[in-house]
Amino acid sequence: MYTEEYEKRGFPIKNFLAKLILVVVFALLLVWLLPKYLSPVVKTDTRTTCTGSTCNTAGIKALTSQIFAENMERMKDAAISYYTDERLPQEVGQSKKMTLADMIGEKIIVPLIDKNNKAVDVDKSYVQITKANDEYILKVNLKDSETEDYILVHLGCYTYCDSYICEKRPSSTVGTKSAVSSTVPIKGAISDGTYHAPTIYVPVVTPTETKACMYDSYSGKFYDAYGNSTSKLNYLKSCLKPVCKKVSGYYFDKNGNNVSYSEYKKSCSQNHITDKYICEKVNGYYYDKNGNKVSYEEYKKSCGVKPEETKYICKIVNGNYYDSEGNKVSKVDYIKNCKKPICEKISGYYFGLDGDVVSEAQFDKECGTPTPTPTPEPEYLYEYSKTTGAEFSAWTKWSDWTKTNCATQSINCSDSDITCLKKLQLYKRKEQIGTYQNTYSKTREEVVQTGSYTQKSCSNYNYVEINKTLYVTTKTYTQVNTITRTTASTVGSWKYNGRGSYANPPRDSGTTHYEFVGADYSYCNDTCTSLPNYYYDSYTYSAGMEKVNTTTTPGSVTLDTSESKYTNTSYEARCGGYVTKTIPIYGTVKVTEKATRTEPLYGDVCYQSTKTRSIIDEGSTKYKWSTYNDTSLLNNGWVYTGKKKQK
């Protein structure tokens, strides 16, 4: 019965193994099949359709292009922030270049990573800025693991810049600028030690009308940053963007809004309040956008506007009196404001100790005897002339550039001026004007003999004192004095090690000596901005040397095992008797190694170019007498004749 039941039940282990194999096979099928049906298909561009497992890669390409553009933008922004006024090239055609490695070294940018997570090439990626006629051209070149390309950026000091220079905006937003048509001239070169000057090139500028951010003194109109006619207040807000400043009599708060003086003080902290003159002409002086007193040319460059009409300051014009602010006042106020008299009688008025008009009795009480009335300075009238109907020949072409004295003044007169028959323009650049001897020097420590003395000493040994320390030697040490820069070989106990170039001067010691040979200029260009490397011959003292206390002490002894007759394990050196010897004294001194070479000398060289015209028909000329600087005449074509007469 047991056997039959056993046969019916079967062997349980076999059933278990069969089931386990089925489970494993089923699991493997799931691992193989499920990813095909469950893995999500990632679309890189939502505007495209993926077919099966294949997708349009335009999104990836756009992403990689964006990474390249962002890296280039970072280099451009870092370069613009770095090239401040003192770092910009000064002459037309001059360039300055920085590799990405230089920029990282200057701490103005961090290393860049491309789309493949690889570092951008720091040597072939660079920025280069070149000075053109009235702007700068910035080239930004970027090379990563797959792509190399560049952009050109126009930079300049425009009215909308927040710093010294900024990127030029499109003409649609800031008005039309002058268009420059030419290539940038290359710099000179040095070949075989001779400087070759570059070909002189004059950039051709095609002027076009621009009224962006300017004041037209002829029409009395102001123009905003877009070239639209506007009010003076809107012009200031659009072009100068003043914050916590007083400009042309207007006060602006911390948000750039025009407010009253009390609101101005309330809005701006004490540290930011300024009552400077900003882009104004006051008392004959010009002030730039930072409130600094500057020349007329610097004023125009900083503010981008023409000055307002000149006021009469402390003058009597056509019987009218003007005070120090250019306001028309009474005769008394004119005297008080401009003359500031104290204890004086002027034009029938008495002025007391405070400069106020007082009675004659009060004047005698305060001042005593009246001060004599000063003789007034004579006033003059000036002759003006205006020629109408005059005809001129056409201007000649600009002449070739010729050298001229740098004190020469340019001539840029108006075409409507009858006396304007010649114009002169100047061009200045750096050129080699000669050579000079430039000396480079380095200081180092050298061991030299400074003296000697006689001393009772062991006859079997030599002694030398170096920096107040006594040494016993097996060979003569003093032969170091016979080594010169032309030796270049082993001398006595001094072994010659060869010649090398050193950026920093090597130092001598008791067992090493360096002999100066010459300078290495291979690390310099036209001039060495840092010291050149120096060549030295190296020597080593190869004989035995040991520190001792006295000259009667020979030093330690090495056991000679060949002398088997000795059975003890230590010996004393044998002096061989005592004799009087001369002990040389050596010490460390500082010496200066000098090297001289002929280098080019550069200086400013000026060139001039002229053009002329002639009068074909002189037309008719009218003459008028008026006060000095009568702008109503000057602005309408009248010119000075050079004659004047007293009123």
C-alpha positions as CSV (number, residue, x, y, z in Angstrom):
1,M,0.0,0.0,0.0
2,Y,2.8,2.3,0.8
3,T,4.5,1.7,-2.6
4,E,1.3,2.5,-4.5
5,E,0.7,5.7,-2.6
6,Y,4.2,6.8,-3.2
7,E,4.0,6.2,-6.9
8,K,0.9,8.2,-7.1
9,R,2.3,11.2,-5.3
10,G,5.4,11.4,-7.5
11,F,8.8,12.9,-6.4
12,P,8.2,16.5,-4.9
13,I,11.7,17.9,-5.6
14,K,11.2,17.4,-9.4
15,N,7.9,19.3,-9.3
16,F,9.6,22.1,-7.4
17,L,12.5,22.5,-9.8
18,A,10.1,22.5,-12.8
19,K,8.1,25.3,-11.3
20,L,11.2,27.3,-10.5
21,I,12.5,27.1,-14.1
22,L,9.1,28.3,-15.4
23,V,9.2,31.3,-13.0
24,V,12.7,32.3,-14.1
25,V,11.9,32.0,-17.8
26,F,8.8,34.1,-17.3
27,A,10.7,36.8,-15.4
28,L,13.3,37.0,-18.2
29,L,10.6,37.5,-20.8
30,L,9.1,40.3,-18.7
31,V,12.5,42.0,-18.4
32,W,13.0,41.9,-22.2
33,L,9.4,42.8,-23.3
34,L,8.3,45.4,-20.7
35,P,10.8,48.3,-21.7
36,K,9.6,48.1,-25.3
37,Y,6.0,48.9,-24.2
38,L,6.5,50.9,-21.0
39,S,9.6,53.2,-21.8
40,P,8.4,56.7,-22.4
41,V,9.4,58.4,-25.7
42,V,11.0,61.7,-24.9
43,K,10.4,64.4,-27.6
44,T,13.1,67.0,-27.7
45,D,10.9,69.4,-29.7
46,T,7.1,69.6,-29.1
47,R,6.6,70.9,-32.6
48,T,7.7,67.6,-34.1
49,T,6.3,64.1,-34.1
50,C,8.3,61.0,-33.0
51,T,7.9,57.8,-35.0
52,G,8.4,54.7,-33.0
53,S,11.6,55.4,-31.0
54,T,13.0,58.0,-33.4
55,C,12.5,61.7,-32.6
56,N,13.3,65.0,-34.3
57,T,16.7,66.3,-32.8
58,A,16.0,69.9,-33.6
59,G,15.5,70.6,-29.9
60,I,18.9,69.2,-29.0
61,K,20.6,71.2,-31.7
62,A,18.8,74.3,-30.5
63,L,20.0,73.6,-27.0
64,T,23.6,73.1,-28.0
65,S,23.5,76.2,-30.1
66,Q,22.1,78.1,-27.1
67,I,25.0,76.9,-24.9
68,F,27.5,78.0,-27.5
69,A,25.8,81.5,-27.8
70,E,25.6,81.8,-24.0
71,N,29.4,81.1,-23.6
72,M,30.1,83.7,-26.3
73,E,27.9,86.2,-24.6
74,R,29.7,85.6,-21.3
75,M,33.0,86.3,-23.0
76,K,31.6,89.5,-24.6
77,D,30.2,90.8,-21.3
78,A,33.4,90.1,-19.4
79,A,35.5,91.9,-22.1
80,I,33.3,95.0,-22.1
81,S,33.5,95.2,-18.3
82,Y,37.3,94.7,-18.4
83,Y,38.2,97.3,-21.1
84,T,37.9,100.5,-19.1
85,D,39.4,103.8,-20.3
86,E,43.0,103.1,-19.3
87,R,42.9,99.6,-20.8
88,L,41.6,100.6,-24.2
89,P,43.9,100.9,-27.3
90,Q,44.7,104.6,-27.7
91,E,45.6,104.9,-31.4
92,V,43.5,104.2,-34.5
93,G,44.3,100.7,-35.7
94,Q,45.8,99.6,-32.4
95,S,44.5,96.3,-31.0
96,K,44.6,94.5,-27.6
97,K,44.0,90.8,-27.2
98,M,43.2,88.4,-24.4
99,T,42.9,84.7,-24.6
100,L,40.3,82.9,-22.5
101,A,43.2,81.7,-20.3
102,D,44.2,85.4,-19.7
103,M,40.6,86.3,-18.8
104,I,40.4,83.4,-16.3
105,G,43.7,84.6,-14.9
106,E,42.4,88.1,-14.5
107,K,39.4,86.7,-12.5
108,I,36.8,88.3,-14.9
109,I,35.3,85.0,-16.0
110,V,35.2,81.4,-14.9
111,P,36.1,78.4,-17.1
112,L,33.4,77.6,-19.7
113,I,31.9,74.2,-20.4
114,D,30.5,73.3,-23.9
115,K,27.5,71.1,-24.9
116,N,29.6,67.9,-24.5
117,N,30.5,68.8,-20.9
118,K,34.1,69.6,-22.0
119,A,36.2,72.6,-21.2
120,V,36.2,75.3,-23.9
121,D,39.7,75.8,-25.6
122,V,41.3,78.5,-23.4
123,D,44.1,79.3,-25.9
124,K,42.1,79.5,-29.2
125,S,39.2,81.2,-27.6
126,Y,39.9,85.0,-27.3
127,V,38.7,88.5,-27.4
128,Q,40.4,91.3,-29.4
129,I,39.5,95.0,-29.3
130,T,40.6,97.4,-32.1
131,K,40.3,101.2,-32.1
132,A,38.5,102.5,-35.2
133,N,38.0,106.2,-36.1
134,D,35.1,107.0,-33.7
135,E,34.4,103.6,-32.0
136,Y,35.9,100.3,-31.0
137,I,35.4,96.9,-32.7
138,L,35.4,93.9,-30.3
139,K,36.0,90.4,-31.8
140,V,34.8,87.5,-29.7
141,N,36.2,84.1,-30.9
142,L,35.0,80.9,-29.3
143,K,36.2,77.4,-29.9
144,D,34.8,74.4,-28.1
145,S,35.2,70.6,-28.7
146,E,33.2,70.7,-32.0
147,T,32.6,74.3,-33.2
148,E,34.6,77.5,-33.7
149,D,33.0,80.9,-34.6
150,Y,33.2,84.6,-33.8
151,I,31.1,87.8,-33.6
152,L,32.0,91.5,-34.1
153,V,30.6,94.0,-31.6
154,H,30.7,97.8,-32.1
155,L,31.5,99.6,-28.9
156,G,31.7,103.3,-28.1
157,C,30.9,106.1,-25.6
158,Y,27.3,106.7,-26.5
159,T,24.8,108.9,-24.7
160,Y,22.9,105.9,-23.4
161,C,25.9,104.2,-21.9
162,D,25.9,103.5,-18.1
163,S,29.7,103.1,-18.2
164,Y,32.6,104.5,-20.2
165,I,31.8,102.3,-23.2
166,C,28.9,100.1,-24.1
167,E,27.6,98.1,-27.0
168,K,26.1,100.1,-29.9
169,R,22.4,99.8,-30.1
170,P,20.5,99.4,-33.4
171,S,19.8,102.6,-35.2
172,S,16.1,102.1,-34.9
173,T,16.4,102.7,-31.1
174,V,19.0,105.5,-30.8
175,G,19.0,107.4,-34.1
176,T,21.4,107.1,-37.0
177,K,25.2,107.3,-36.3
178,S,28.0,107.9,-38.7
179,A,28.7,104.9,-40.9
180,V,32.4,104.0,-41.1
181,S,33.5,102.4,-44.4
182,S,37.0,101.0,-44.4
183,T,39.1,98.2,-42.9
184,V,41.2,98.6,-39.7
185,P,44.9,99.4,-40.4
186,I,47.4,96.9,-39.2
187,K,50.1,97.7,-36.7
188,G,53.8,98.2,-37.5
189,A,56.1,95.3,-37.2
190,I,59.7,94.6,-36.1
191,S,61.8,92.5,-38.4
192,D,65.6,91.8,-38.1
193,G,65.7,94.4,-35.3
194,T,64.2,97.1,-37.5
195,Y,60.8,98.8,-37.0
196,H,58.7,98.9,-40.1
197,A,55.9,101.5,-39.9
198,P,52.4,100.6,-41.1
199,T,50.9,102.0,-44.2
200,I,49.1,105.3,-43.2
201,Y,45.4,104.9,-43.6
202,V,42.7,107.4,-43.2
203,P,39.3,106.0,-42.3
204,V,36.6,107.3,-44.7
205,V,33.6,108.5,-42.7
206,T,30.2,109.1,-44.4
207,P,28.4,111.6,-42.2
208,T,24.7,111.1,-41.7
209,E,22.3,113.4,-39.8
210,T,21.7,112.4,-36.2
211,K,19.6,114.2,-33.6
212,A,19.5,111.6,-30.9
213,C,20.1,113.1,-27.4
214,M,21.1,116.6,-28.6
215,Y,20.2,120.2,-28.2
216,D,20.1,122.2,-31.5
217,S,21.1,125.7,-30.7
218,Y,20.0,127.0,-34.0
219,S,16.3,125.9,-33.6
220,G,16.3,125.8,-29.8
221,K,14.9,122.3,-29.8
222,F,15.8,119.3,-27.7
223,Y,15.8,115.7,-29.0
224,D,15.4,112.6,-26.9
225,A,17.2,109.2,-27.2
226,Y,15.0,108.2,-30.1
227,G,15.7,111.5,-32.1
228,N,12.2,112.9,-31.4
229,S,11.7,116.6,-30.6
230,T,10.8,117.0,-26.9
231,S,10.9,119.3,-23.9
232,K,14.1,120.1,-22.1
233,L,12.8,118.2,-19.0
234,N,12.0,115.0,-21.1
235,Y,15.4,115.4,-22.8
236,L,17.2,115.3,-19.5
237,K,15.1,112.3,-18.3
238,S,15.6,110.4,-21.5
239,C,19.3,111.1,-22.2
240,L,21.0,111.8,-18.9
241,K,18.7,109.6,-16.7
242,P,19.6,111.6,-13.6
243,V,19.1,110.1,-10.1
244,C,19.4,112.2,-7.0
245,K,20.9,115.0,-9.0
246,K,20.3,118.7,-9.8
247,V,20.4,119.2,-13.6
248,S,19.8,122.5,-15.4
249,G,17.8,123.8,-12.4
250,Y,15.7,120.6,-12.1
251,Y,15.8,118.3,-9.1
252,F,15.4,114.5,-9.6
253,D,14.7,112.0,-6.9
254,K,16.0,108.4,-6.5
255,N,13.5,107.2,-9.1
256,G,14.6,109.8,-11.7
257,N,11.3,111.8,-11.3
258,N,11.4,115.7,-11.4
259,V,10.4,116.9,-7.9
260,S,10.7,119.9,-5.7
261,Y,13.8,120.6,-3.7
262,S,12.2,119.5,-0.4
263,E,11.0,116.2,-2.0
264,Y,14.5,115.8,-3.5
265,K,16.1,116.1,-0.1
266,K,13.5,113.7,1.4
267,S,13.9,111.1,-1.3
268,C,17.7,111.1,-1.5
269,S,19.9,110.2,1.4
270,Q,22.5,112.8,2.5
271,N,25.3,110.8,1.0
272,H,23.6,110.8,-2.5
273,I,22.4,114.5,-2.6
274,T,24.5,116.6,-5.0
275,D,24.0,120.1,-6.2
276,K,26.7,119.8,-8.9
277,Y,26.2,121.3,-12.3
278,I,25.4,118.4,-14.6
279,C,25.9,118.9,-18.4
280,E,25.6,122.7,-18.0
281,K,27.6,125.8,-18.9
282,V,27.9,128.0,-15.8
283,N,30.0,131.2,-15.6
284,G,31.8,130.3,-18.8
285,Y,32.7,126.7,-17.6
286,Y,31.5,123.4,-18.9
287,Y,30.4,120.5,-16.6
288,D,30.1,116.9,-17.7
289,K,27.5,114.3,-16.7
290,N,29.4,113.5,-13.5
291,G,29.5,117.2,-12.5
292,N,33.2,117.6,-13.3
293,K,34.6,120.8,-14.8
294,V,35.9,119.8,-18.3
295,S,36.8,121.3,-21.7
296,Y,34.2,122.0,-24.4
297,E,35.2,118.8,-26.3
298,E,35.0,116.6,-23.2
299,Y,31.6,118.3,-22.4
300,K,30.2,117.3,-25.9
301,K,31.7,113.8,-25.6
302,S,30.2,113.2,-22.1
303,C,26.8,114.9,-22.6
304,G,26.2,114.6,-26.4
305,V,24.7,118.1,-26.6
306,K,25.6,121.5,-27.7
307,P,25.8,124.2,-25.0
308,E,22.9,126.6,-24.5
309,E,23.3,130.2,-25.6
310,T,25.9,132.2,-23.7
311,K,24.5,134.5,-21.0
312,Y,25.8,137.9,-20.2
313,I,27.6,137.5,-16.9
314,C,28.3,140.7,-14.9
315,K,28.1,142.8,-18.1
316,I,26.4,146.0,-19.3
317,V,24.9,145.3,-22.7
318,N,22.9,147.8,-24.7
319,G,22.2,149.8,-21.5
320,N,21.0,146.7,-19.6
321,Y,22.7,145.4,-16.5
322,Y,23.3,141.6,-15.9
323,D,24.3,140.0,-12.6
324,S,26.6,136.9,-12.0
325,E,23.7,134.6,-12.9
326,G,23.0,136.3,-16.2
327,N,19.8,137.9,-15.0
328,K,18.8,141.4,-16.0
329,V,18.9,143.6,-12.8
330,S,18.9,147.2,-11.7
331,K,22.1,149.3,-11.7
332,V,22.4,149.1,-7.9
333,D,21.9,145.3,-7.8
334,Y,24.4,145.0,-10.6
335,I,27.0,146.9,-8.6
336,K,26.2,144.9,-5.4
337,N,26.3,141.6,-7.1
338,C,29.2,142.0,-9.5
339,K,31.4,144.8,-8.0
340,K,30.8,143.8,-4.3
341,P,32.0,147.3,-3.1
342,I,32.7,148.0,0.6
343,C,33.1,151.5,1.8
344,E,33.0,152.9,-1.8
345,K,31.0,155.6,-3.6
346,I,30.0,154.4,-7.0
347,S,27.7,156.2,-9.5
348,G,26.3,158.3,-6.7
349,Y,25.6,155.4,-4.4
350,Y,27.2,154.9,-1.0
351,F,28.1,151.3,0.0
352,G,28.8,150.6,3.7
353,L,30.9,148.0,5.6
354,D,28.4,145.2,4.6
355,G,28.3,146.2,0.9
356,D,24.7,147.6,1.3
357,V,23.5,151.0,0.0
358,V,23.5,153.5,2.9
359,S,23.0,157.2,3.4
360,E,25.9,159.6,3.2
361,A,25.8,160.1,7.0
362,Q,25.8,156.4,7.7
363,F,28.6,156.0,5.1
364,D,30.8,158.6,6.9
365,K,30.0,156.9,10.2
366,E,31.0,153.5,9.0
367,C,33.8,154.2,6.6
368,G,35.1,157.7,7.4
369,T,36.7,159.3,4.3
370,P,35.0,158.0,1.1
371,T,37.1,155.8,-1.1
372,P,37.8,157.4,-4.5
373,T,35.6,156.1,-7.2
374,P,37.7,153.8,-9.4
375,T,38.0,154.6,-13.1
376,P,35.7,152.2,-15.0
377,E,37.3,150.0,-17.6
378,P,36.6,151.1,-21.1
379,E,33.9,149.1,-23.1
380,Y,34.4,148.2,-26.7
381,L,32.3,147.5,-29.8
382,Y,33.4,145.0,-32.3
383,E,33.0,145.0,-36.1
384,Y,31.2,142.1,-37.8
385,S,30.9,141.4,-41.5
386,K,28.7,139.2,-43.6
387,T,29.2,138.4,-47.2
388,T,26.2,137.2,-49.3
389,G,26.2,136.0,-52.9
390,A,29.8,134.8,-52.7
391,E,30.7,131.8,-54.9
392,F,33.5,129.4,-54.2
393,S,35.3,126.7,-56.1
394,A,34.9,123.1,-55.1
395,W,37.1,121.9,-52.3
396,T,40.3,120.1,-53.5
397,K,40.8,116.5,-52.3
398,W,42.6,116.0,-49.0
399,S,46.3,116.1,-49.6
400,D,48.6,113.1,-48.7
401,W,49.6,112.9,-45.1
402,T,52.9,114.7,-44.3
403,K,54.8,115.0,-41.0
404,T,54.2,118.1,-39.0
405,N,54.9,119.6,-35.6
406,C,52.5,118.1,-33.0
407,A,51.8,121.7,-31.9
408,T,50.0,122.3,-35.2
409,Q,46.4,123.3,-34.8
410,S,43.6,121.8,-36.9
411,I,41.4,124.1,-39.0
412,N,37.8,123.2,-39.3
413,C,35.9,126.4,-40.3
414,S,32.4,126.8,-41.6
415,D,31.8,126.5,-45.3
416,S,29.6,129.6,-45.1
417,D,32.5,131.7,-43.7
418,I,34.0,133.9,-46.5
419,T,37.4,133.6,-44.9
420,C,37.3,129.8,-44.8
421,L,39.6,128.9,-47.7
422,K,41.6,126.1,-46.1
423,K,40.9,123.2,-43.8
424,L,43.5,121.1,-42.0
425,Q,43.1,117.8,-40.2
426,L,45.7,116.0,-37.9
427,Y,46.6,112.4,-37.3
428,K,48.9,111.3,-34.4
429,R,50.4,107.9,-33.7
430,K,53.3,106.2,-31.9
431,E,56.4,105.5,-34.0
432,Q,60.0,104.6,-33.4
433,I,62.0,107.8,-33.2
434,G,65.3,106.3,-32.2
435,T,67.0,103.8,-29.9
436,Y,68.4,103.9,-26.3
437,Q,70.5,101.7,-24.1
438,N,68.3,99.9,-21.5
439,T,70.0,98.3,-18.5
440,Y,68.5,95.4,-16.6
441,S,69.8,94.3,-13.2
442,K,69.3,91.6,-10.6
443,T,70.7,91.3,-7.0
444,R,71.8,88.0,-5.6
445,E,74.0,86.5,-2.8
446,E,77.5,85.4,-3.7
447,V,80.3,83.8,-1.5
448,V,83.6,85.7,-1.9
449,Q,86.8,85.9,0.0
450,T,86.7,88.8,2.5
451,G,90.1,88.3,4.3
452,S,92.4,85.7,6.0
453,Y,94.4,85.1,9.2
454,T,97.3,82.8,10.3
455,Q,96.7,80.0,12.8
456,K,98.5,77.0,14.2
457,S,97.0,74.1,12.3
458,C,97.3,70.4,11.5
459,S,99.8,70.0,8.6
460,N,97.9,67.1,7.0
461,Y,94.7,69.3,6.4
462,N,93.5,72.5,4.9
463,Y,91.0,74.9,6.6
464,V,88.6,77.6,5.5
465,E,86.2,79.9,7.4
466,I,82.8,80.5,5.7
467,N,80.3,82.9,7.2
468,K,82.1,82.6,10.6
469,T,82.0,78.8,10.5
470,L,85.3,76.8,10.4
471,Y,85.6,73.8,8.0
472,V,88.4,71.2,7.5
473,T,89.0,70.3,3.8
474,T,91.0,67.7,2.0
475,K,91.9,70.0,-0.9
476,T,92.6,73.7,-1.3
477,Y,89.4,75.8,-1.2
478,T,90.8,79.2,-2.3
479,Q,90.8,78.2,-6.0
480,V,87.3,79.5,-6.3
481,N,88.8,82.9,-6.9
482,T,90.3,81.8,-10.2
483,I,86.9,81.0,-11.7
484,T,85.6,83.6,-14.3
485,R,82.7,83.8,-16.7
486,T,84.9,82.4,-19.5
487,T,86.2,79.4,-17.6
488,A,83.3,77.0,-18.1
489,S,85.3,73.9,-17.0
490,T,86.3,72.1,-13.8
491,V,88.9,74.0,-11.7
492,G,90.8,72.2,-9.0
493,S,88.3,70.9,-6.5
494,W,85.4,72.9,-8.1
495,K,83.4,70.7,-10.5
496,Y,81.8,72.4,-13.5
497,N,78.1,71.4,-13.8
498,G,77.1,73.3,-16.9
499,R,75.2,76.4,-17.9
500,G,71.5,77.3,-17.3
501,S,69.0,80.1,-17.6
502,Y,67.4,81.3,-14.3
503,A,64.3,83.4,-13.8
504,N,65.4,84.1,-10.3
505,P,69.1,84.6,-9.4
506,P,70.7,81.6,-7.7
507,R,72.4,82.0,-4.4
508,D,75.9,80.8,-3.5
509,S,76.7,78.5,-0.6
510,G,79.9,77.0,0.9
511,T,79.8,74.2,-1.6
512,T,78.1,75.8,-4.6
513,H,79.1,78.7,-6.7
514,Y,77.5,80.4,-9.7
515,E,79.3,82.6,-12.2
516,F,77.2,85.2,-14.1
517,V,77.6,84.8,-17.9
518,G,74.9,87.0,-19.6
519,A,71.2,87.8,-20.1
520,D,68.6,85.8,-21.9
521,Y,66.2,88.1,-23.8
522,S,64.2,85.3,-25.4
523,Y,61.3,86.0,-23.1
524,C,61.1,89.7,-24.1
525,N,59.4,91.5,-27.0
526,D,60.5,95.0,-28.1
527,T,61.0,95.9,-24.5
528,C,61.1,93.7,-21.4
529,T,58.1,94.5,-19.2
530,S,59.8,92.2,-16.6
531,L,63.4,91.4,-16.1
532,P,65.0,89.0,-18.6
533,N,66.4,85.6,-17.5
534,Y,70.1,85.4,-16.7
535,Y,72.6,82.7,-17.7
536,Y,74.9,81.3,-15.0
537,D,77.7,78.6,-14.9
538,S,77.2,76.2,-12.0
539,Y,80.1,74.8,-9.9
540,T,80.2,72.3,-7.0
541,Y,83.0,71.8,-4.4
542,S,83.7,68.1,-4.8
543,A,86.4,67.6,-2.1
544,G,85.7,66.6,1.5
545,M,84.5,69.3,3.8
546,E,83.6,69.0,7.5
547,K,82.7,71.5,10.2
548,V,85.3,71.7,13.1
549,N,85.9,73.8,16.1
550,T,89.6,74.5,15.8
551,T,92.4,74.2,13.3
552,T,94.1,71.6,15.5
553,T,91.2,69.3,15.0
554,P,91.6,67.2,11.8
555,G,88.1,65.9,11.6
556,S,86.5,62.4,11.7
557,V,88.4,59.3,10.4
558,T,87.0,56.5,8.3
559,L,88.3,53.0,9.4
560,D,90.6,51.4,6.9
561,T,89.9,47.7,7.2
562,S,93.0,46.8,5.2
563,E,95.2,47.6,8.1
564,S,94.5,44.4,10.0
565,K,97.2,45.1,12.5
566,Y,94.8,47.4,14.3
567,T,92.5,45.5,16.6
568,N,90.6,48.4,18.2
569,T,87.4,49.8,16.5
570,S,88.0,53.6,16.7
571,Y,90.9,55.8,15.7
572,E,91.9,59.5,15.9
573,A,93.0,61.4,12.8
574,R,96.6,62.2,12.7
575,C,97.5,65.9,12.4
576,G,100.9,65.1,11.0
577,G,102.3,67.8,13.3
578,Y,101.4,71.4,13.7
579,V,102.4,74.3,11.4
580,T,101.3,77.9,11.0
581,K,98.8,78.2,8.1
582,T,96.9,81.0,6.4
583,I,93.2,80.5,6.9
584,P,91.1,82.2,4.1
585,I,87.9,83.9,5.3
586,Y,84.8,83.7,3.0
587,G,81.5,85.6,3.5
588,T,78.2,86.1,1.7
589,V,77.7,89.5,0.0
590,K,75.1,90.9,-2.2
591,V,76.1,91.5,-5.8
592,T,74.2,93.1,-8.7
593,E,74.4,91.5,-12.1
594,K,73.7,94.0,-15.0
595,A,72.9,93.4,-18.7
596,T,72.4,96.1,-21.3
597,R,70.9,96.0,-24.7
598,T,69.8,98.5,-27.4
599,E,66.0,98.9,-27.6
600,P,63.7,101.0,-29.8
601,L,62.5,104.4,-28.5
602,Y,58.9,105.4,-29.3
603,G,57.3,108.7,-29.4
604,D,54.3,110.7,-30.8
605,V,54.6,111.6,-34.5
606,C,52.0,113.9,-36.1
607,Y,50.8,114.1,-39.7
608,Q,48.7,116.7,-41.4
609,S,46.4,116.7,-44.5
610,T,44.9,119.9,-46.0
611,K,42.3,120.8,-48.6
612,T,41.7,124.3,-50.1
613,R,39.2,126.3,-52.2
614,S,39.2,129.7,-53.8
615,I,36.7,132.6,-54.2
616,I,35.2,132.8,-57.6
617,D,32.8,135.7,-56.9
618,E,33.2,137.8,-53.7
619,G,29.6,138.9,-53.7
620,S,28.5,141.8,-51.4
621,T,29.7,142.4,-47.9
622,K,27.8,144.2,-45.0
623,Y,29.4,145.5,-41.8
624,K,28.0,146.0,-38.3
625,W,29.3,147.1,-34.9
626,S,28.1,145.2,-31.8
627,T,29.2,143.8,-28.5
628,Y,31.7,141.0,-28.2
629,N,30.2,137.5,-28.8
630,D,26.9,138.7,-30.2
631,T,25.4,135.3,-30.8
632,S,22.4,136.7,-32.8
633,L,25.0,137.8,-35.4
634,L,27.4,134.9,-35.1
635,N,24.6,132.3,-35.6
636,N,23.5,134.1,-38.7
637,G,26.7,134.0,-40.7
638,W,28.4,137.2,-39.4
639,V,32.1,137.0,-38.6
640,Y,34.6,139.2,-36.8
641,T,36.7,141.5,-38.9
642,G,39.3,142.1,-36.2
643,K,38.4,145.8,-35.7
644,K,37.1,147.2,-32.4
645,K,36.4,150.7,-31.0
646,Q,35.6,152.2,-27.7
647,K,32.0,152.9,-26.8
